Amino acid sequence: LKNNKSVLFSELTHNISFQRRILLTGTPLQNNLNELWSLLNFCLPSVFSSFDTFEQWFASPFGGASGSNCNSNTSILSENEQLIVINRLHRVLRPFILRRTKQDIQSGSQNSLQSL
């Protein structure tokens, strides 16, 4: 699903109707906006319908091109402006992410007794 040009993406988004969609992944999100947009577009195609708009909001301020990784060498923003754009992206993503760390999982099992 990270590749919006794949057959799987096309089948799931265009040929199959869903009442609800959920995406579970163990893969960390990379710095590639095209992959991130593909995942968000799968979950909420009406909200994340245009990659061009998504890219204008999050890649263009950094001088990034379509599907490219954002890096500081091509940045046209000050460090403070970069933080503002990154915080904007985090606010957009926050409702979509449930992240549990190993420490979160282990803290719930502290009272359990393990015997061999």
N, CA and C of each residue as an Amber inpcrd file, in Angstrom:
protein
   348
   0.8050000  -1.2040000   0.0000000   0.0000000   0.0000000   0.0000000
   0.8490000   1.2690000   0.0000000   2.1300000   1.1530000   0.3120000
   2.9900000   2.3360000   0.3050000   3.2360000   2.8450000  -1.1100000
   3.0080000   1.9880000  -2.0970000   3.2190000   2.3800000  -3.4870000
   1.8580000   2.5890000  -4.1400000   1.4790000   3.8430000  -4.3610000
   0.1640000   4.1260000  -4.9270000   0.0450000   3.7410000  -6.3980000
   1.1250000   3.2740000  -6.9890000   1.0820000   2.8090000  -8.3740000
   1.0000000   1.2860000  -8.4670000   0.9410000   0.6070000  -7.3220000
   0.9040000  -0.8530000  -7.3200000  -0.4890000  -1.3820000  -7.6670000
  -0.5400000  -2.6230000  -8.1020000  -1.8050000  -3.2740000  -8.4320000
  -2.6700000  -3.4140000  -7.1820000  -2.0580000  -3.7670000  -6.0580000
  -2.8000000  -3.9110000  -4.8060000  -3.4700000  -2.6000000  -4.4130000
  -2.7400000  -1.5110000  -4.4590000  -3.2940000  -0.2010000  -4.1170000
  -4.4610000   0.1360000  -5.0310000  -4.2690000  -0.0720000  -6.3120000
  -5.3100000   0.2240000  -7.2920000  -6.5630000  -0.6150000  -7.0510000
  -6.3890000  -1.9000000  -6.8210000  -7.5300000  -2.7820000  -6.5650000
  -8.2970000  -2.3740000  -5.3180000  -7.5720000  -2.1060000  -4.2440000
  -8.2190000  -1.7870000  -2.9750000  -8.8740000  -0.4130000  -2.9730000
  -8.3200000   0.5270000  -3.6970000  -8.8680000   1.8800000  -3.6580000
  -9.8980000   2.1510000  -4.7490000  -9.8210000   1.4560000  -5.8660000
 -10.7160000   1.7610000  -6.9830000 -11.7810000   0.6970000  -7.2380000
 -11.4860000  -0.5410000  -6.9730000 -12.3920000  -1.6160000  -7.3810000
 -13.1610000  -2.2670000  -6.2410000 -12.7800000  -1.9840000  -5.0110000
 -13.4510000  -2.6030000  -3.8720000 -13.9920000  -1.4950000  -2.9750000
 -15.2590000  -1.6200000  -2.6320000 -15.8880000  -0.6100000  -1.7830000
 -15.8160000  -1.0430000  -0.3230000 -15.4100000  -0.1260000   0.5520000
 -15.2950000  -0.3890000   1.9840000 -16.1500000   0.6000000   2.7550000
 -16.8010000   0.1060000   3.7920000 -17.5110000   1.0200000   4.6760000
 -16.5230000   1.6840000   5.6340000 -15.5540000   0.9170000   6.1080000
 -14.5130000   1.4180000   7.0060000 -13.1720000   0.8400000   6.5770000
 -12.1280000   1.5690000   6.8730000 -10.7790000   1.1070000   6.5470000
  -9.8860000   1.2760000   7.7610000  -9.0110000   0.3260000   7.9320000
  -8.0140000   0.4190000   9.0020000  -6.6940000  -0.0860000   8.4200000
  -5.6530000   0.4980000   8.8710000  -4.3300000   0.1300000   8.3770000
  -3.4640000  -0.2240000   9.5710000  -2.9640000  -1.4390000   9.5880000
  -2.0450000  -1.8780000  10.6390000  -0.7020000  -2.1460000   9.9920000
   0.3150000  -1.5720000  10.5660000   1.6440000  -1.7900000  10.0170000
   2.6640000  -1.8450000  11.1420000   3.6190000  -2.6950000  10.9990000
   4.7250000  -2.7590000  11.9360000   5.9170000  -1.9980000  11.3850000
   5.7440000  -1.4680000  10.1840000   6.8140000  -0.7470000   9.5150000
   6.8090000   0.7120000   9.9500000   7.9520000   1.2450000  10.3400000
   7.9840000   2.6690000  10.7030000   7.7470000   3.5450000   9.4770000
   7.1820000   4.7110000   9.7110000   6.9900000   5.6560000   8.6240000
   8.3430000   6.2280000   8.2390000   8.6020000   6.2350000   6.9580000
   9.8650000   6.7510000   6.4660000   9.7180000   8.2350000   6.1420000
  10.7800000   8.8680000   5.6960000  10.7630000  10.2750000   5.3360000
  10.2820000  10.4920000   3.9060000   9.6250000   9.5240000   3.3320000
   9.1420000   9.6370000   1.9730000   7.6760000  10.0400000   1.9980000
   7.3680000  11.2570000   1.5640000   5.9990000  11.7560000   1.6140000
   5.0560000  11.0140000   0.6860000   5.5700000  10.5010000  -0.4130000
   4.7210000   9.7550000  -1.3330000   4.1810000   8.4910000  -0.6680000
   5.0270000   7.7740000   0.0540000   4.5850000   6.5740000   0.7740000
   3.5890000   6.9290000   1.8720000   3.8840000   7.9800000   2.6170000
   2.9920000   8.4120000   3.6840000   1.6380000   8.8150000   3.1240000
   1.6340000   9.5880000   2.0450000   0.3790000   9.9850000   1.4220000
  -0.4030000   8.7670000   0.9440000   0.2620000   7.7830000   0.3770000
  -0.4240000   6.5800000  -0.1060000  -1.1650000   5.8820000   1.0290000
  -0.5300000   5.7730000   2.1960000  -1.1720000   5.1380000   3.3420000
  -2.3600000   5.9640000   3.8380000  -2.1820000   7.2780000   3.9190000
  -3.2740000   8.1410000   4.3670000  -4.4000000   8.1760000   3.3460000
  -4.0660000   8.1570000   2.0690000  -5.0740000   8.1400000   1.0170000
  -5.8850000   6.8550000   1.0650000  -5.2600000   5.7440000   1.4020000
  -5.9910000   4.4860000   1.5370000  -6.9980000   4.5760000   2.6870000
  -6.5690000   5.1500000   3.8160000  -7.4470000   5.2340000   4.9890000
  -8.5870000   6.2280000   4.7950000  -8.2770000   7.3910000   4.2660000
  -9.2770000   8.4560000   4.0940000  -9.1030000   9.1290000   2.7270000
  -9.5600000   8.4670000   1.6780000  -9.3520000   9.0310000   0.3450000
 -10.0550000  10.3650000   0.1180000 -11.1390000  10.6210000   0.8320000
 -11.8300000  11.8990000   0.6450000 -11.0520000  13.0620000   1.2630000
 -10.2810000  12.8030000   2.3010000  -9.4940000  13.8450000   2.9590000
  -8.1440000  14.0050000   2.2870000  -7.4880000  12.8900000   1.9890000
  -6.1580000  12.9090000   1.3770000  -6.2680000  12.5010000  -0.0890000
  -7.0230000  13.2760000  -0.8570000  -7.3020000  12.8950000  -2.2390000
  -6.1990000  13.2960000  -3.2100000  -5.4480000  14.3240000  -2.8870000
  -4.4680000  14.8460000  -3.8380000  -3.0610000  14.8170000  -3.2540000
  -2.1830000  14.0800000  -3.9150000  -0.7870000  14.0790000  -3.4890000
  -0.1600000  15.4500000  -3.7110000  -0.5510000  16.1310000  -4.7840000
   0.0210000  17.4460000  -5.0730000  -0.2500000  18.4310000  -3.9320000
  -1.4630000  18.4190000  -3.4020000  -1.7980000  19.2950000  -2.2800000
  -1.0120000  18.9030000  -1.0380000  -0.9340000  17.6040000  -0.7740000
  -0.1870000  17.0890000   0.3690000   1.2770000  17.5120000   0.2640000
   1.8190000  17.3910000  -0.9240000   3.2160000  17.7590000  -1.1560000
   3.4320000  19.2590000  -0.9740000   2.4910000  20.0790000  -1.4360000
   2.6110000  21.5280000  -1.2550000   2.6610000  21.9010000   0.2210000
   1.8860000  21.2080000   1.0230000   1.8450000  21.5040000   2.4540000
   3.1210000  21.0830000   3.1700000   3.6810000  19.9430000   2.7680000
   4.7500000  19.3590000   3.5820000   6.1090000  19.2360000   2.9060000
   6.1970000  19.1510000   1.6030000   7.4980000  18.9910000   0.9510000
   7.9910000  20.2770000   0.3100000   7.1000000  21.0100000  -0.3090000
   7.5110000  22.2160000  -1.0260000   8.2540000  23.2220000  -0.1560000
   7.8270000  23.4460000   1.0960000   8.5940000  24.3910000   1.9250000
  10.0540000  23.9890000   2.1230000  10.3480000  22.6900000   1.9950000
  11.7190000  22.2150000   2.1620000  12.4520000  22.1370000   0.8300000
  11.7980000  22.4880000  -0.2560000  12.4100000  22.3840000  -1.5690000
  12.3760000  20.9650000  -2.0930000  11.5630000  20.0780000  -1.4690000
  11.4810000  18.6690000  -1.8680000  10.6860000  18.4940000  -3.1350000
  11.0470000  17.4730000  -3.8940000  10.3190000  17.1300000  -5.1050000
   9.4370000  15.9250000  -4.8350000   8.5770000  15.6290000  -5.7490000
   7.6010000  14.5510000  -5.5960000   8.2490000  13.2380000  -5.2060000
   7.8100000  12.7040000  -4.0600000   8.2940000  11.4170000  -3.5970000
   9.7090000  11.4190000  -3.0830000  10.3110000  12.5720000  -2.9890000
  11.7090000  12.5960000  -2.5510000  11.7980000  12.7000000  -1.0430000
  12.9540000  12.3930000  -0.5470000  13.2220000  12.5680000   0.8700000
  13.5730000  14.0180000   1.1180000  13.0440000  14.5730000   2.1930000
  13.3790000  15.9560000   2.5510000  14.7100000  15.9470000   3.2670000
  15.6090000  16.8160000   2.8610000  16.8760000  16.9100000   3.5780000
  17.2720000  18.3650000   3.7400000  18.1390000  18.6060000   4.6860000
  18.4980000  19.9750000   5.0330000  19.3330000  20.6610000   3.9550000
  19.9280000  19.9120000   3.0260000  20.7480000  20.5280000   1.9890000
  19.9220000  21.3520000   1.0160000  18.6640000  20.9790000   0.7960000
  17.8280000  21.6880000  -0.1590000  16.8440000  22.6160000   0.5300000
  16.9470000  22.7680000   1.8300000  15.9830000  23.5420000   2.5970000
  16.0620000  25.0170000   2.2550000  14.8820000  25.6330000   2.0990000
  14.8170000  27.0670000   1.8730000  14.1880000  27.7680000   3.0730000
  13.9810000  27.0460000   4.1520000  13.3760000  27.5830000   5.3640000
  14.3900000  27.7080000   6.4790000  14.1120000  28.6170000   7.3910000
  14.9260000  28.7030000   8.5950000  14.6250000  27.4880000   9.4650000
  15.4590000  27.2610000  10.4460000  15.2470000  26.1110000  11.3380000
  13.9040000  26.2120000  12.0620000  13.5320000  27.4090000  12.4850000
  12.2610000  27.6100000  13.1660000  11.0780000  27.3170000  12.2340000
  11.1580000  27.7600000  10.9890000  10.0970000  27.4990000  10.0110000
   9.9910000  26.0050000   9.7150000  11.1290000  25.3080000   9.6660000
  11.1080000  23.8640000   9.4590000  10.3710000  23.1720000  10.5920000
  10.6220000  23.6050000  11.8220000   9.9350000  23.0140000  12.9730000
   8.4310000  23.2450000  12.9020000   8.0260000  24.3930000  12.4060000
   6.5950000  24.6790000  12.2550000   5.9550000  23.7060000  11.2620000
   6.6020000  23.4690000  10.1310000   6.0730000  22.5480000   9.1220000
   6.0520000  21.1160000   9.6730000   7.0970000  20.7250000  10.3720000
   7.1520000  19.3760000  10.9570000   6.0690000  19.2090000  12.0100000
   5.8580000  20.2140000  12.8350000   4.7870000  20.1500000  13.8340000
   3.4200000  20.0640000  13.1670000   3.2460000  20.7460000  12.0460000
   1.9930000  20.6620000  11.2900000   1.7580000  19.2200000  10.8320000
   2.7950000  18.5970000  10.3230000   2.6690000  17.2020000   9.8810000
   2.3520000  16.2880000  11.0560000   2.9950000  16.4940000  12.1790000
   2.7220000  15.6770000  13.3730000   1.2710000  15.8320000  13.8190000
   0.7240000  17.0480000  13.7670000  -0.6750000  17.2590000  14.1560000
  -1.6180000  16.5410000  13.2080000  -1.2840000  16.5120000  11.9220000
  -2.1140000  15.8030000  10.9450000  -2.0730000  14.2980000  11.2090000
  -0.9010000  13.7710000  11.5500000  -0.7230000  12.3300000  11.7270000
  -1.2220000  11.7990000  13.0690000  -1.1820000  12.6200000  14.0990000
  -1.4910000  12.1650000  15.4680000  -2.7850000  11.3500000  15.5750000
  -3.9070000  11.7620000  14.9700000  -5.1340000  10.9690000  15.1110000
  -5.0700000   9.5870000  14.4390000  -4.0950000   9.3900000  13.5750000
  -4.0120000   8.1430000  12.8160000  -3.0420000   7.1370000  13.4180000
  -2.3230000   7.5150000  14.4390000  -1.2620000   6.6510000  14.9410000
  -1.5490000   6.1730000  16.3590000  -1.5290000   4.8790000  16.5200000
  -1.5410000   4.2540000  17.8380000  -0.2020000   3.5480000  17.9400000
   0.6280000   4.0460000  18.7920000   1.9760000   3.4950000  18.9010000
   2.1910000   2.9690000  20.2970000   2.5390000   1.7120000  20.3660000
   2.8650000   1.0980000  21.6520000   4.3170000   0.6740000  21.6130000
   5.0330000   1.0810000  22.6280000   6.4350000   0.6950000  22.7180000
   6.5650000  -0.5560000  23.5720000   7.7060000  -1.1670000  23.5230000
   7.9710000  -2.3550000  24.3240000   7.7830000  -2.0460000  25.8090000
   8.1980000  -0.8700000  26.2220000   8.0590000  -0.4590000  27.6190000
   6.5780000  -0.3560000  28.0130000   5.7230000   0.1450000  27.1180000
   4.2900000   0.2260000  27.3940000   3.6970000  -1.1570000  27.6350000
   4.0920000  -2.0960000  26.8390000   3.5600000  -3.4560000  26.9330000
   4.0720000  -4.1430000  28.1890000   5.3430000  -3.9780000  28.5020000
   5.9240000  -4.6230000  29.6700000   5.3980000  -4.0420000  30.9750000
   5.0430000  -2.7530000  30.9910000   4.5700000  -2.1380000  32.2350000
   3.2490000  -2.7450000  32.6900000   2.4490000  -3.2540000  31.7620000
   1.1780000  -3.8770000  32.1280000   1.3220000  -5.2730000  32.6570000
   2.4780000  -5.8770000  32.5190000   2.6660000  -7.2640000  32.9420000
   3.6370000  -7.3800000  34.1210000   3.8310000  -6.3010000  34.8640000
   4.7890000  -6.3230000  35.9730000   4.3630000  -7.2720000  37.0910000
   3.0630000  -7.4140000  37.2980000   2.5810000  -8.2550000  38.3830000
   2.4830000  -9.7260000  38.0250000   2.7630000 -10.0610000  36.7980000
   2.6610000 -11.4590000  36.4000000   3.8580000 -12.2560000  36.9020000
   3.6020000 -13.5080000  37.1730000   4.6320000 -14.4120000  37.7030000
   4.9530000 -15.4320000  36.6260000   6.2100000 -15.5800000  36.3400000
   6.6240000 -16.5360000  35.3280000   7.4410000 -17.6300000  36.0170000
   7.0200000 -18.8670000  35.8150000   7.7880000 -19.9850000  36.3740000
   8.0800000 -20.9680000  35.2610000   9.1960000 -21.6000000  35.3760000
   9.6210000 -22.5770000  34.3520000   9.5570000 -23.9820000  34.9070000
